[in-house]
Amino acid sequence: MNRMKKIVIILLFLLSFLTFSANNEAMINYIIKSSGGKTSRSDAQKIVNTVNRVSSQYNFSPAYIYGIIEAESNFRNLPANRADARGVMQVTPGSSAAQVGCTGNLYNIEYNIECGVKYFDWMRKNASHYGIKNLSDLAAAYNCGPGCFKSGRWKNVSETTNYIKKVPAYGNKIASTAGLSPLDMTQFPAGTGGTTVSGNNIKTASANSSLMVDWDAVQSEIAGMINDGISKLAPGLLVLLSVLTVLEIMWILYGYIVKNVLENLWMSLLRIIIRFSILAYVIPNAISLIDMGYGIFSGIGSYFMGNSGGTVTLNSIWAIAGRETGKILKIINESNFNFFNIVTDSRLFFEELGKMLLLIGVIILVYYFVVRIIFEMMMAVLQFRMALGLSWIFLPFDVNSITKRDLGNKSLTTLFLTGTKIVVIMALGGIVFKNLDAAGFGEVTFKELKYETIFLFITVGMVMAFVMNEADKITTTLAKGN
């Protein structure tokens, strides 16, 4: 009888193994076909293996993850697009990847999928904050951004409304192909818990310690409103460009009739055509080009803030305040402060009381710097996008020699000035955090902590506050080059 049980168990195991292998093979073939043959069998195998692993790790339906990947990239390891989204799950280093601490190579298929699913898990943990209630909402937030979803703007974005239809369609098609459970977008599986982080590097700061203040969402909403305004300007600017181009050509032809110089005519017309072609491309692609410019300047700034692997986010900066405050509160908690010491040992009482008051002051100082840097960053980004967007109005005047003298060449000047401010603010922020970290308390107990250490930290903080106050002067000096 026992022998028969063993045989049955072995047969069931073999049957399960063969079924699993057959389903995997079917999924691999599906991926290759969906990609139009652009995804190799080995890469398809990596996708299948990774989805099997992370779907179990983060408690998501494999069909859901497959549906997302197909909607994003058709299972192709795509290069960065105009939004800097990369790889099979179109993960962006400056937002989704940075939010969950992914600073590695996003063109690595396994890493890309893991970071993408990790970001889904992060949004699920913060679902109540963003108003996400099910898998359909989660997909919309992934496509448009959680801040965009929270504001309700996604309902007017055709790409997102189509996206949440594609994901279940692809997911259920894949489920039937690979023998997976059908996908129900109205469900919302529970998460599996998070991870803890340590260290003083900005890129390791957890957004979960951000006290639910989503600074990135605020910045995203501001950028969205500015982008909406810029997109409405494009048609009128193209008309203005055409009118000024015609006037310039007429002026050149008039000069030719008067001077009768054929060589100058053809060169002048060629210059006008080239200039018109460039501006006709630049004007309607304003948002993409502004995003690209912001990515360049913020990327340079991120290097100075000690995060060369990706762009620093406002949430990751805000998380530093919570983490550093936790360290200080831990030191205070170890004090064993006792009010009765004022009678039994007044010297010890006032020594401990002084330390506690100074440490509370240090907490206030830390939050001052973090809030100040976030505020300066938001203002710099607002100025960058708004000023550069408004400078786009002057682009058509560059095509006409008469209007160019007074109204031309505004965009490049604005780009450099506002972009420099972003770099300066982030560089100063990096200097502030590095100096405060160097003057930090380290792993000490309340009893071991000396007054000299606290005063050194506060002194460094005051010096850094003065440096931050000079941010505008530094930016203007760099922009003017004197």
Buried (B, 14 or more C-beta within 10 A) or exposed (E): EEEEEEEEEEEEEEEEEEEEEEBBEBBBBBBBBBBEEBBEEEBBBBBBBBBBBBBEEBBBBBBBBBBBBBBBBBBBBBEBEEBBBBBBBBBBBBBBBBBBBBBBEBBBBBBBBBBBBBBBBBBBBBBEBBEBEBBBBBBBBBBBBBBBBBBEBBEEBEEBBEBBEBBBEBBBBBBEBBBBEEBBBEEBEEBEEEEEBEEBBBBBBBBBBBEEBBBBBBBBBBBBBBBEEBEEBBEEBBEBBBEBBBBBBEBBEEBBEEEEEEEEBEEBBEBBEEBBEEBBEBBBBBBBBBBBBBBBBBBBBBBBBBBEBBBBBBBBBBBBBBBBBEBBEEBBEBBEBEEEBEEEEEEEBEEBBEBBEBBEBBBEBBBBBBBBBBEBBBEBBBBBBBBBBBBBBBBBBBBBBEBBEEBBBBBEEBBBBBBBBBBBBBBBBBBBBBBBBEBBBEEEEBEEBEEEBBEBBBEBBEEBBEBBEEBEEBBBEBBEEE
